[in-house]
Amino acid sequence: MLQYLILQLCDTSTSYCHYSNEHTTRRLIPIDVLEKAVLWAMKENLMMQVVRPAYALPQEYEEVLDRMEHTDIVPASSPLVDKAEIVVLNQWDELREFHFLHDSSYVIRTNKMAFFEHYRDLVPILPQVERMNVVITDVADFEEKDFGVYQKVLQYLADEVEKIFVNGGQVQLNLLTDRMLIGKMNNCGAGETHVTLAPDGKFYICPAFYNTPNEAPVGDIDEGLDIRNKQLYQLDHAPICRHCDAYQCRRCVWLNRKTTYEVNVPGHEQCVVAHIERNASAALLKSIRKHGDFLPNIEEIKTLDYLDPFEKHKEWK
């Protein structure tokens, strides 16, 4: 069931997920399409997330957006950076030089090698912000040697997060704390709980599909939404994911399409990375509980003997 609309305002709007947006030429969504989008979201009782470019919008655009509550996702170079709920950083230099606000959430997009080199830079920032999401943009390129490095990196970060909690601080770091707090799948939901309206006035499963050549739209703002085989975006039609308890995994359908050519089947790399995060969360939860009562209503995350759930497919019922 749809819950919110993602509105990509410009071809140059920031990416906040695995996909890259290579557009450099501005194409702002037409004002009449924006008006229709806001009205459609109101009629469908949807929340709205607005993905903004780095430049300021004309005042008439802001007036239309102000007709309903929405969440702004902006790049770190945006003039709205101090007002936005979610700020996206694309370079580690930006992270080191940025003035963080405690009541905002941040996304750092990074490839694996940059993350392995700069992950320690996150530690002093974590207590300063409401939330930090790390998005590794080349998950599909992980190799066996990278999995071991990733485990060590997460162990280091978990030790630092444990210190913060023990000293009375709070941390939300998607790679470690999300799995501790949820008891069921909490995936991206593209094509199921949200869709995207792009600057061309057409709907797409998510911004990644719009920014990928030759991906077809799923309707338009005038004719309405038309997602064919929409059950494929649902968890109960995901043959691997419905048996999995790496609940924090984004289950990125765009990444699925890229690696396996099926939106409901993840690649080996995405599964293993998610389970490394899951196991690091389990160890962190156990370690923090050694210091006292912590998340008493959350069950202990059980130990698994695999990193890719497909290895256990013969046991599925």
Buried (B, 14 or more C-beta within 10 A) or exposed (E): EBEBBBBBBBBBBBBBBBBBBEBEEEBBBEEEBBBBBBBBBEEEEBBBBBBBBBEEBEEEBEEBBEEEEBBBBBBBBBEBBEEBBBBBBBBBEBBEEBEBBEEBBBBBBBEBEBBBEBBEEBBEBBBBBBBBBBBBBBBBEBEEEBBEBBBEBBBEBBEBBBEBBBEEEEBBBBBBBBBBBEEEBBBBBBBBBBBBBBBBBBBBBBBBBBBBEEBEBBBBBEEEBEBEEBEBBBBEBBEBBBBBBBBBBBBBBBBBBBBBEBBBBBBBBBBBBBBBBBBBBBBBBEBBBEEEEBEEEBEEBEEBEEBBBBEBEEEEE
